[in-house]
Amino acid sequence: MLSVVLSALMASSASASSLFEPQLHFSPGKPSQPRVALTLDACSGDIDHRILDVLVKEEIHATIFVTARWLAKNAEAADILKRHPELFEIEDHGRNHVPAVTGSVAPYGIKPAGTLQAVSDEVLGGAEAIAQFFGTAPTWFRGATALYTDDAIQEIVALGFRVAGFSLNADMGASVDAKTAERRLGAAKDGDVIIAHINQPKRPAGAGIAQGIMDLKKQGFVFVRLNDVDAK
């Protein structure tokens, strides 16, 4: 079963409020078949075919968190995801990639939702776009920056979603170089939930993520989707 641990991060702001970064793990597999859940965010921008092509060719299971904004601009890539329901679980990353944070604190300089009504709009707007395009209803939500205020978490849960944290940040927002991304991904352990990005084809991190996926597969890791693990 999945378990969530919330770790508090104090926001550096004059109005200093607490932000939370949920950590997500799941039960380890067999010693001979360690398991990881690869979750990839599609915030805005394009599609990184270095990663997507590896996932399809190698039949790697992954959970893809998409925004409505990304879907509107990447119909061709989204159609590839849609054609492979056996591989990809599509989950909610929001309407416009707005942090699920109330108040004025701006995580990483990104303007927050500000109110619970705006948080709800972000969550439901993303879910509606997924339902329209894929014909499926998402059950997980991951907000922009993966940081939340406590009341926003409660609102998301009240809307019927689970908050998708992670235990291993492989690309630090697609900001690291390829070697670093590959090394970070290579540190995955049995039961880890990995976060990386699939929407930055011009950044070097994507090449490292693609190679890191191959490295883990060669080591015998089994890739699972969040809902598959939860079902067990």
Phi, psi and chi 1 to 4 in degrees:
 res  aa     phi    psi   chi1   chi2   chi3   chi4
   1 MET       -  151.9  -63.7  -65.2  -69.9      -
   2 LEU   -81.3  144.0  -68.4  161.8      -      -
   3 SER  -130.0  143.6   60.5      -      -      -
   4 VAL  -115.7  132.1  177.5      -      -      -
   5 VAL  -121.5  126.3  178.0      -      -      -
   6 LEU   -96.6  125.2  -62.9 -179.9      -      -
   7 SER  -110.4  126.7   58.2      -      -      -
   8 ALA   -80.6  135.4      -      -      -      -
   9 LEU  -122.6  124.0  -58.6  176.0      -      -
  10 MET   -78.0  126.6  -67.7  -53.8  -63.7      -
  11 ALA   -76.2  138.3      -      -      -      -
  12 SER   -86.7   89.3   56.4      -      -      -
  13 SER  -152.1  156.8  166.1      -      -      -
  14 ALA   -63.0  -29.6      -      -      -      -
  15 SER   -93.7   12.0   59.5      -      -      -
  16 ALA     3.3   91.9      -      -      -      -
  17 SER  -116.9  159.8   61.6      -      -      -
  18 SER   -83.5  132.6  -66.8      -      -      -
  19 LEU  -110.4  149.3  -61.0 -178.0      -      -
  20 PHE  -120.4  137.4  -65.6   88.5      -      -
  21 GLU  -115.9   99.4 -177.2  179.5   84.1      -
  22 PRO   -63.5  137.1  -19.1   32.3      -      -
  23 GLN  -106.4  133.5  -64.1 -177.8    9.4      -
  24 LEU  -125.3  132.5 -164.1   62.5      -      -
  25 HIS  -134.9  170.5  -56.8  -96.5      -      -
  26 PHE  -144.7  168.9   59.8   92.8      -      -
  27 SER   -63.4  136.3  -59.3      -      -      -
  28 PRO   -60.9  157.7  -22.2   34.0      -      -
  29 GLY   -90.7 -153.2      -      -      -      -
  30 LYS   -74.9  150.5  -59.5  176.4 -177.9  178.5
  31 PRO   -54.9  -33.0  -27.5   36.4      -      -
  32 SER   -83.6  -10.7   61.0      -      -      -
  33 GLN  -137.8   72.8  -71.5 -175.0  -43.5      -
  34 PRO   -62.5  148.0   24.4  -34.7      -      -
  35 ARG  -119.9  142.2  -55.6 -176.1  -60.4  172.0
  36 VAL  -136.3  151.5  -67.3      -      -      -
  37 ALA  -107.1  113.7      -      -      -      -
  38 LEU   -89.8  115.1  177.7   64.1      -      -
  39 THR  -115.8  130.9   69.5      -      -      -
  40 LEU  -124.6  127.6  -61.6  165.5      -      -
  41 ASP   -92.8  135.4  -70.0   -2.0      -      -
  42 ALA  -117.1   89.7      -      -      -      -
  43 CYS   -79.4  -63.3  -46.0      -      -      -
  44 SER  -152.6 -162.2   57.4      -      -      -
  45 GLY    76.9 -141.9      -      -      -      -
  46 ASP  -116.4 -154.2  -59.8  -48.4      -      -
  47 ILE  -118.9  137.8 -176.1   66.6      -      -
  48 ASP   -94.4   98.9 -167.4  -25.7      -      -
  49 HIS   -68.9  -19.6  -84.8  -75.9      -      -
  50 ARG   -58.1  -37.9  -65.6  171.1  -61.5 -177.9
  51 ILE   -86.0  -51.2  -60.4  172.5      -      -
  52 LEU   -58.2  -42.4 -179.8   58.1      -      -
  53 ASP   -65.3  -35.5  -67.1   -7.4      -      -
  54 VAL   -65.8  -43.3  164.7      -      -      -
  55 LEU   -59.1  -44.7  -63.1  178.0      -      -
  56 VAL   -70.8  -48.8  173.4      -      -      -
  57 LYS   -62.3  -42.6 -179.0 -179.8  178.2 -179.7
  58 GLU   -91.8    1.5  -59.9  -63.8  -31.5      -
  59 GLU    55.1   53.5  -60.7 -177.3  -22.1      -
  60 ILE   -91.5  125.5  -57.5  -66.8      -      -
  61 HIS   -74.4  138.4  -69.8  179.8      -      -
  62 ALA  -153.2  153.2      -      -      -      -
  63 THR  -104.9  121.7  -57.8      -      -      -
  64 ILE  -108.3  121.2  -45.2  -66.8      -      -
  65 PHE   -96.7  114.3  -76.1   86.2      -      -
  66 VAL  -115.9  148.6  -57.7      -      -      -
  67 THR   -96.7  158.1   64.9      -      -      -
  68 ALA   -61.8  -35.0      -      -      -      -
  69 ARG   -63.7  -41.5 -176.9  169.5   68.7  176.1
  70 TRP   -67.2  -42.6 -177.0   87.7      -      -
  71 LEU   -59.3  -40.7  -77.9  174.3      -      -
  72 ALA   -64.3  -25.4      -      -      -      -
  73 LYS  -105.1   -5.8  -64.3 -179.5  179.0  179.7
  74 ASN  -134.5   52.3  -67.6  -83.0      -      -
  75 ALA   -60.6  -37.8      -      -      -      -
  76 GLU   -66.2  -45.1 -177.2  178.2  -11.1      -
  77 ALA   -67.2  -40.5      -      -      -      -
  78 ALA   -62.4  -33.2      -      -      -      -
  79 ASP   -67.2  -33.6 -169.9   56.9      -      -
  80 ILE   -63.6  -43.8  -65.2  174.1      -      -
  81 LEU   -60.8  -41.9  -60.6  177.8      -      -
  82 LYS   -64.7  -33.3 -173.8  176.5 -177.8  179.2
  83 ARG   -76.3   -6.7  -66.5 -158.7  -53.5  -92.7
  84 HIS  -127.4   62.1  -68.2  -78.7      -      -
  85 PRO   -66.4  -18.8   27.2  -36.7      -      -
  86 GLU   -72.5  -17.2   77.6  -75.4    2.3      -
  87 LEU  -107.1  -42.3  -62.3  179.4      -      -
  88 PHE  -111.3  130.8  -56.0  124.4      -      -
  89 GLU  -101.8  125.6  170.7 -171.1  -21.6      -
  90 ILE  -102.0  122.7  -51.4  -58.9      -      -
  91 GLU  -126.1  172.8  -62.3  -66.7   -8.3      -
  92 ASP   -90.1  122.1 -171.9   -0.9      -      -
  93 HIS  -113.9   10.0 -160.7   29.4      -      -
  94 GLY   104.4  172.0      -      -      -      -
  95 ARG   -76.3  -53.2 -176.4 -167.0  -64.2  -85.6
  96 ASN  -129.1   20.6  -72.4  -50.2      -      -
  97 HIS    60.3   52.5 -159.8 -113.5      -      -
  98 VAL  -106.3  128.6  175.5      -      -      -
  99 PRO   -57.8  135.9  -26.6   36.4      -      -
 100 ALA   -80.0   69.3      -      -      -      -
 101 VAL  -133.1  128.6  169.2      -      -      -
 102 THR   -92.4  157.3   57.7      -      -      -
 103 GLY    90.4 -160.8      -      -      -      -
 104 SER  -108.2   -3.9   59.8      -      -      -
 105 VAL   -64.4  129.9  173.8      -      -      -
 106 ALA  -108.8   98.2      -      -      -      -
 107 PRO   -60.3  126.7  -19.3   31.7      -      -
 108 TYR    54.0   26.9  -57.3  108.4      -      -
 109 GLY    80.9    7.1      -      -      -      -
 110 ILE   -94.1  127.9  -58.8  176.7      -      -
 111 LYS   -58.3  128.5 -175.1  178.4  178.9  179.9
 112 PRO   -81.9  171.7   34.0  -37.7      -      -
 113 ALA   -61.0  -43.1      -      -      -      -
 114 GLY    94.1  -44.6      -      -      -      -
 115 THR  -128.8  162.0   66.4      -      -      -
 116 LEU   -66.5  -32.7  -71.5  179.2      -      -
 117 GLN   -63.1  -40.0  179.8   58.0   48.6      -
 118 ALA   -70.2  -34.9      -      -      -      -
 119 VAL   -61.4  -47.2  169.5      -      -      -
 120 SER   -59.1  -42.6  177.7      -      -      -
 121 ASP   -62.9  -40.0  178.9   74.5      -      -
 122 GLU   -63.2  -45.9  176.2   73.0    0.6      -
 123 VAL   -66.3  -52.7  174.5      -      -      -
 124 LEU   -70.4  -31.0  -63.2  179.3      -      -
 125 GLY   -65.2  -40.5      -      -      -      -
 126 GLY   -67.2  -41.4      -      -      -      -
 127 ALA   -64.5  -39.2      -      -      -      -
 128 GLU   -63.9  -42.2 -179.8 -178.8    5.1      -
 129 ALA   -63.9  -39.2      -      -      -      -
 130 ILE   -65.7  -44.0  -70.2  170.0      -      -
 131 ALA   -62.3  -39.2      -      -      -      -
 132 GLN   -69.0  -40.9  -71.3  179.4  -10.1      -
 133 PHE   -83.5  -44.7 -169.1   93.1      -      -
 134 PHE   -99.3  -16.0  -65.9   96.3      -      -
 135 GLY    73.1   19.5      -      -      -      -
 136 THR  -128.5  153.8   58.8      -      -      -
 137 ALA  -102.4  121.4      -      -      -      -
 138 PRO   -68.5  152.0   26.8  -35.0      -      -
 139 THR  -119.4  -13.1   59.0      -      -      -
 140 TRP  -112.6  147.5  -69.4   89.3      -      -
 141 PHE  -130.3  134.9  175.1   79.4      -      -
 142 ARG  -126.6  120.2  173.5  179.1  -71.4  154.7
 143 GLY   -80.6  161.5      -      -      -      -
 144 ALA   -56.8  135.9      -      -      -      -
 145 THR    74.6  -10.0   76.0      -      -      -
 146 ALA    58.8   23.9      -      -      -      -
 147 LEU  -115.7  145.0  -68.0  170.4      -      -
 148 TYR  -143.1  154.4  -48.6   80.5      -      -
 149 THR   -89.9  156.8   46.1      -      -      -
 150 ASP   -59.3  -42.0 -179.0   68.5      -      -
 151 ASP   -67.0  -31.2   56.0  -10.2      -      -
 152 ALA   -67.7  -40.5      -      -      -      -
 153 ILE   -59.8  -44.5  -69.6  176.1      -      -
 154 GLN   -62.3  -38.2  -65.6 -178.8   47.1      -
 155 GLU   -65.8  -43.3  177.9   71.0   11.5      -
 156 ILE   -62.1  -44.3  -65.7  163.0      -      -
 157 VAL   -64.0  -40.6  172.5      -      -      -
 158 ALA   -63.0  -27.5      -      -      -      -
 159 LEU   -78.9   -5.2  -69.0  170.7      -      -
 160 GLY    99.0   15.1      -      -      -      -
 161 PHE  -110.8  153.5  -66.0   84.1      -      -
 162 ARG   -98.9  142.7  -71.0  171.7  -74.9 -179.2
 163 VAL   -85.9  122.7  178.1      -      -      -
 164 ALA   -91.3   97.1      -      -      -      -
 165 GLY   -84.8 -159.7      -      -      -      -
 166 PHE  -160.7  167.9   55.0   90.2      -      -
 167 SER  -120.2  -13.3   58.7      -      -      -
 168 LEU  -139.8  118.7  174.6   62.4      -      -
 169 ASN   -95.2  106.4 -168.5  -28.7      -      -
 170 ALA   -82.3  -30.5      -      -      -      -
 171 ASP  -127.0    3.7   67.2   -2.3      -      -
 172 MET    49.9   54.3  -55.8  -61.0  -70.9      -
 173 GLY    70.0   30.1      -      -      -      -
 174 ALA    61.5   28.5      -      -      -      -
 175 SER   -99.5  -11.0   67.1      -      -      -
 176 VAL   -94.7  169.5  -60.9      -      -      -
 177 ASP   -80.3  172.4   58.8   43.9      -      -
 178 ALA   -61.8  -44.8      -      -      -      -
 179 LYS   -61.5  -41.2  -71.3  -70.6 -174.2 -179.8
 180 THR   -66.9  -42.4  -59.4      -      -      -
 181 ALA   -61.9  -43.2      -      -      -      -
 182 GLU   -63.6  -41.8 -178.4 -178.7   -4.2      -
 183 ARG   -66.3  -42.9  175.3  177.9   54.0   78.9
 184 ARG   -64.2  -43.3  -68.1 -177.6   65.9   87.0
 185 LEU   -65.1  -35.1 -172.4   51.5      -      -
 186 GLY   -67.2  -13.9      -      -      -      -
 187 ALA   -85.9    5.0      -      -      -      -
 188 ALA   -60.0  143.5      -      -      -      -
 189 LYS  -120.8  160.4  -64.4  179.3  175.8   61.3
 190 ASP   -53.1  124.9 -164.1    3.7      -      -
 191 GLY    94.3    1.4      -      -      -      -
 192 ASP   -75.9  144.8  -93.6  -22.2      -      -
 193 VAL  -106.4  116.4  175.0      -      -      -
 194 ILE   -97.9  137.7  -59.1  163.4      -      -
 195 ILE  -115.1  136.6 -175.8  174.8      -      -
 196 ALA  -154.7 -176.6      -      -      -      -
 197 HIS  -124.1  144.6  -68.8   74.4      -      -
 198 ILE  -120.8   17.9 -164.2  169.2      -      -
 199 ASN  -120.3   14.9   65.7  -51.3      -      -
 200 GLN  -126.4   71.5  -63.8  -70.3  -11.5      -
 201 PRO   -65.8  -19.0   25.8  -36.4      -      -
 202 LYS   -93.1   -3.4  -64.7 -178.5  180.0  179.8
 203 ARG   -98.0  146.3  -63.9 -172.7 -176.0 -179.8
 204 PRO   -67.3  -22.8   22.1  -33.1      -      -
 205 ALA   -56.5  -35.9      -      -      -      -
 206 GLY   -59.5  -37.2      -      -      -      -
 207 ALA   -64.3  -38.1      -      -      -      -
 208 GLY   -68.6  -37.1      -      -      -      -
 209 ILE   -64.9  -44.2  -65.3  -60.3      -      -
 210 ALA   -59.8  -45.5      -      -      -      -
 211 GLN   -69.0  -37.8 -175.2   56.8   52.2      -
 212 GLY   -62.6  -36.4      -      -      -      -
 213 ILE   -62.1  -45.5  -68.4  169.4      -      -
 214 MET   -61.9  -40.5  -66.5  -64.1  -61.4      -
 215 ASP   -60.3  -45.9  -65.5  -17.1      -      -
 216 LEU   -64.9  -39.2  -70.7 -179.9      -      -
 217 LYS   -63.0  -41.6 -177.2  178.0 -180.0 -178.7
 218 LYS   -64.9  -27.7  -70.2  176.5 -177.8  176.8
 219 GLN   -80.7   -4.1  -66.7  171.9   32.9      -
 220 GLY    96.8    9.1      -      -      -      -
 221 PHE   -68.5  143.6  -85.0   83.4      -      -
 222 VAL  -103.5  131.3  174.9      -      -      -
 223 PHE   -96.8  128.3  -66.5   86.0      -      -
 224 VAL  -123.6  158.6  -61.3      -      -      -
 225 ARG   -96.2  156.7  -61.5  168.9  -64.8 -166.0
 226 LEU   -57.7  -44.5  -70.5 -175.9      -      -
 227 ASN   -70.8  -28.1  -81.9  -19.3      -      -
 228 ASP   -66.0  -43.7  -67.0  -21.0      -      -
 229 VAL   -67.6  -43.0  177.3      -      -      -
 230 ASP   -61.8  -36.9 -167.6   49.5      -      -
 231 ALA   -63.5  -28.3      -      -      -      -
 232 LYS   -83.4      -  -63.7  175.7 -177.5  177.4
